[in-house]
């Protein structure tokens, strides 16, 4: 029996509530208060469904059904990345268009979060008698460090089995290590540049950047000629502060930088084609020499891969150069069989050559689970019940809450293979039919966890 199909009876309610949730602009870097508002909204909705709730330090919380037995859980997040530009619809509301559900958070991760809450409601409304305790846990800063779940699990028990619907199908049993670094110049020796800024998030390929510089008319004309031969999209305009060059790229998740076009790297490459590295300063020298236009870490001496999780990726994600500072951030996703300490050593070695400093912003160790875990068997059965076939096991460069689940949880859904949800990009969305296929799988999985011996 496909118990998961019962969620289809709630389609209209789910879409109505999803629109309301998306309208809460819960971008942590812009407003932690809005992330708290999203958590408050979710817990209030759970209470209206007759579920038990708990708020942990306004950073995370849960809705719960049942008690006793094993502690089973789903873990999702209510914060989202900034909207960015080039949307074809309003980012912070639900748009239904050509069979798609569009809006910031539809796929990452508000849509999945709301579905886990409805799954609890349906289990309760249907009078299902569980043998275990089932929680839907919600966090508020997954996109900027996951301190929410650290705070949560400091006060609440770790689940015995769990999954986070914040990746793709099938079952993600391996996640690469994530190393986020800040590179800064010791000297403000960027004599040519008065300003250079780009990127909004450390875990995204920057889709725009700009610089201001003083140069003569010959340099202006030469830059324009060079720009025509480059892959980047550049715009030149004159201001009272000098020549402004705007660079437009294509956003993508930092775990898949090859799917985007890095506006910062393209602009540094253009400048380095015409000016000396000394004039551009130490930071741009480091970028031009040791990152170039690459996304695989070759010039940093880090190109590598393994059979379990694939190739290393490196994304130069933000830059800020002005009269007081020169710094940039890099997001590195490395294979599960390699050590992060060695990567840090290699970056520092390159940094010393260019007289820049390296600061570790965050370091999340890899995750790799074997397929004998009980939760993997339950998820396989749930997927097969709805889809008629077993899910594949796969790895990701993305960083999910699964790393925080003590080895008892994996990422599972909501995006199906071959579908582009445009995560961390404009026009984020998910096919409506696929969204409700995932809803059925999610309910089936939660039903099986709740009733399992």
N, C-alpha and C positions, 0 to 999 in steps of 0.2 A: 504494500500500500504506500503510495506517495503522499505522506502526510504534508509534505511541503507545499502541495498544490493549494492548500487552504488559504495561503497568503494572497492568492489571486482575488479573493473576495474583498480584499481591503485596498485594492488599487487606488481608488479615488481618494481615500483618506490618506494614504501614504504620499501621494503626489501633492495633495494640499499641504500636508505638514512639511514636506520637503521644501516647498517654495518658502514657507515661513522660516524654516531653519536657514536656508541659503541667504535670506535677507539680513541675517545677523552677520556683520562684516568681521568675522573672527580671525583676523590676521594678527598673530601674536606680536610681530615686530611693530605693528602699527598701534595696537591697543589690546593689552592683556585683559582689560576690563570687558571687551567684547567677547573674548574667549570665555570668561566667567559667565557672561550673559548667555552664551550658547549652552554651557553646562547647566546653568539654572533652568533654561528652557527645556532641556532634555529631561532633567530630573522631575520637573513639574509635570511634564507630559507623562512620564512613567507613573507618577502618583495618581494622575487622573485615570490611568489604566488599572489602578488598584494594586500596584506593585510596591514593594519595599525599596526605599532608596537610601543612599548614604553619600554625603559630600565630604571629600577629604581635602581640607585646606584650600578649597576653591580652585584646586588644580586638576582634580580628577574625581570621579564618583562612579557609582554603579546603581543599577536597578536589579533586583533579585527576585527569583521565584524558587520556592521550596527551601528546605533545610535538611541537613544531615547528609550522609553518604559522602561521595567524592565532591570536591569543589570544581565545577566546570565553568568555563567562561569564554566569552568573546571579548576582544579588546579593539576598540576603534578610537579615532580622534576627531575632535570637533573644530580644531584649528585648520586653517587653509593658508596657502601661499598668497602673496599679493596678486591682484588681478592682472597686472601688466597691461599691454596695449593690444590693439588689432582684433578686438572682439567684434563679432557680428551681431551680438545681442548684449543685453545688460548682464554683466558678470554675476551680480549678487541678487539674482532671483532665478526661478526655474523657467526655462523656455522649452517648449515642445515644438520641434521643427523637423520635418522630413523623417519622422520615426526616431528622432534622437531626443534625449534629455540633456539640456545644456545648462551650465552654470558652474561657478567656482565651488568645488566641493562635491559635485554630483558623483564623481568617481573616486575622489580623494579628499575626505573619506566620509563626508556627511551622509551621502546616500546609503552607504553600507551601515553606518552607525544607526540611522533611523530604522533600517530594516531589522537590525538585531533587537531593537526595542519592540517592534511590532511582533517579532517572533515570540518574545516573552508574553506579550498580550494574548496572542493566539493560543499558546499553550495553556495559559490561565483560563481564557474564555471557553476553551474546549474541555476543560476539566481533566486534563492529562495528569495522571498521578506519577510523579517522578520519584526516582530512587536516590537522586543526587540534588545538590544545590546548584542552581544555574544563575550566573550573573552576566549581564551586559555591562562591561566597564567602559567608561568614556574618559579620554584624556583631552588636554587643551594646549599642549605645546610640542606635539610630535615633530612638527616641521622644523623646530629650532633647538632640539636637544633632548627631548624626552625626560625632562626633569619631573614632569607630571606623574609618570608611572613609578619613578624612583620614590617620590613622596607617597604615592598610593601604597606601594608594596612595603614601605617602611611601617605602615600601620595595618595593612590587610594581608591575609594569607595568600601565598602563591597558589594558583590553580593547579589541580592535579592533571587536568587536560584542558587545552584551550586552542583557539585559533584567532587570527586577526585577518579580517577580509579587507586587506589594504595592499593588494598586489595583483596577482593574476591567477588564472587556473592553468594547470592542475594544482598540485601541492608543492609549495616551495619549502624544501627541506634544507637549503643552503643559501646563506646570505653573505655576500662579500664583507670584508672589513671596511670601515669608513673612517678616513682620516681627513680632518678639515684643518687647514693651516692658514695662518696669516703671515704674509711676507711684507716686511716693511724696510724702508731705506733709513740708514743711519744718518745720511746727509741729504739736505734739501738742495740737491745739485741739478735739478731739472731746469736748466737755464732757459730752455726754449719754451717749455710748457708753463702756463699760468694756472691751468686747471685741466683735469682729466678725470671723468667720473663715468661709471657704468655698472650695471647689475644691481639687483635688489635682494637676492637671496643666495646664500652660500651653496645651496643644493639645486641650483638651476643654471642652465646655460643662459648668459645674458643676451637679450635681444636688442639692446640699445646701449650706446655709449657716445660720449662727446668729449672733445678737447678744445681748449683755447690756446693759441700760440701766437707769438710774434714772429713774423717772417716777411721777407721782401717779396716783391711782385714776381720775381723769377721763381722763387720757391712755390708761391701760390699756383702758378701755371704748371709747374712740374708735378706738384701733388695731384692736380686735377687730371693730368695725362696719365699718371701712374694709377690713379683710382679706376680709370676706365679698363685697365688690364687686370684688376683684382677681382676676386670672387665677391667681395663685400659690396654693400650698397651704401654709398656715401653722399652726403649733401654738404655743400660749402656755403657759408654765409659770412658776411663781415659785420663785426660789432665794434663798439667803442673800446672793447678790451682786446681786440685783435681778431684773427681769423678763427672762426668756429667750424669744426668738422664734426658732423653727426654721422654716426655709424649705425646702421640697422642690420640686425641679424635675424635669427629664428630661435625662439625659446625651445627648450627641451629639459627633461629631468637630467640632473647631473650624472645619474647612473647610466644614461644613454647619450653622452655628449655628441656622438657621431650623427644623431638625428637632428641636431640643431646647427646653427651657424653662429659662432661666437663673435659678437659685435666688438668686444674688447680686443681680442686677439687680432681680428681683421684690422682694427684701427692702429694697433701697435705695429703690425706688419707694414701698413702703409707709411707710417711715419719713419720707420727704420729703413725703408727703401730710399728715402730722400735725405735724411739727416744722420749725423753721426750719433752713435750710441751715447757718447759723452754728453752731448747736448740734451738728450732725452732723459738722462739721469740713471742712477743705479737700478731703480725698480724696473723701468722699461727695458734696461739692458738685460736684467735677469729674465724677464718675460721673453724678450726677443731671442735670447741665446739658449735658454733652457726649457722653454715651453713651445715657442714658435707658433705654428698653427695646428699643433698636434693635440690629440685627445687620448693618446695611449702611453704617455710618459717616456717616449723614446729618448728625448734629449735630456731628461732628468736621470737616465740610466735605470728606468723602472719598467720597461716593457716586459711583460710576463703574462702567463696564463697557466691554468691547470685544468684537468679534466672535470673536476667537480663543479667549478663555478665560472670558468671562462677567463677572459682577459681583464687585466687591470685597465681602469679608465682614469683620466685626470682632466678636471675641468677648472679653468681659471674663471671664477664666477663673479667677482666684484673687484672694482678698483676705485681708489679715491686719492687723487693727487691735487694738492692746493698749496698755498703759501706756508702752511704749518705741518703738513704730513704727506706721506707717500706710502700707501699700503694697498695690498690686494689679498684676496682669499683664493685658496685652491681646495677643491673637493676631490679626494682620491678614493676610489673603490678598488680594493685589492683582493686577490684570490684567497680562498679559505685556507689553503695550505701554506701561505706565506706569512711572515712575521711583520707586523707594523713597525717595530723598532728599527729594523733594517731600512725600511723606506724613509723613516725620519732621518736616519743617518745620511742617506743619499741626498735628500733634499738639502740638509744642512751643509753638506760638502759643496754642493753647487752654489748655495747661498754665499758661502765664504769667498768664493771666487769673484763674486760681484758686489761684495761689501754690503749685503743685505742681511736682515735678521729673520729668524723663523720662530713663530710662536704657535704652539698646539692649541687650537680652539676646542677640538673635541676628537676623541678616538674611540670608536665603537668596534669591539672585537668581532670577528666573523662568527657565524652560526652554521653548524652542520649537524643534522640529525639523521640517524639511520631509520629505515622504514619499519622497524619493529615496534615503534612507539604505539601504544593503544589508540591515541588520538588519530594517527594516520590511517589506521584501519577503519575507524568510524567515518572519517571524511571520505575515504574511498567508497564506502558503502552508500553514503548519502549522495555523492556525485553520481554514482552508477544508477541509483534509484530514479533520479530525475533525468539524467542525460542518456542512459542506456549503455554507457561504456565507462571503463575505469579512467580516472584522471592520470595524466603523466606526472612524474616527479621532475622538478626542475630547480634551477638556482636563479638568483637575481642579484643585481648590483644595488638594488634599492634597499633602504634601511627601514624595517618595520618593527613594530612592537614585539614581534616574535623573539627578538634578541633579549627581551626583558622578562621572558616567561619561564626562566629557570630550566630550559631544556624540555619543557612539557607543552610547547606550542609551536605552531607553524603559521605561515601566511597562506591564505586559501581564498582566492577570488578577490574582487568581483569581476575583473576584466577577462574576457575570453580570448584565447589565442587568435591572432589575426585581426583583432580589433584595436584601433588606436583611440584611446580615451583622451589623448592630448594632455597628459598629466603635466602640471606646472607650465602649461602653455595657454595661449588664448583659445577660446571656444572649447574648453574642457567639456567632455560629454560622454555619454554612454548610450548605446542603442537601447530603446525602451523595452523591446522584447528581451534583450539580453539581461537588462536590469532585473526583470521579473523572473527570468530563468535563475539568475543568481539568488533572488529572494526565495525561490522554492528550495534551492540547494541549501541555503543558510538555515531555513526553518527545519528542513529534514535533518541537517547535522545537529542543530541544537536540540531537536526532539530526541535524537538518538543518544546524545550525551546525557540529557536529563533523565532518560529512562534506562540507561545501561546498567547492567549488574556490576 
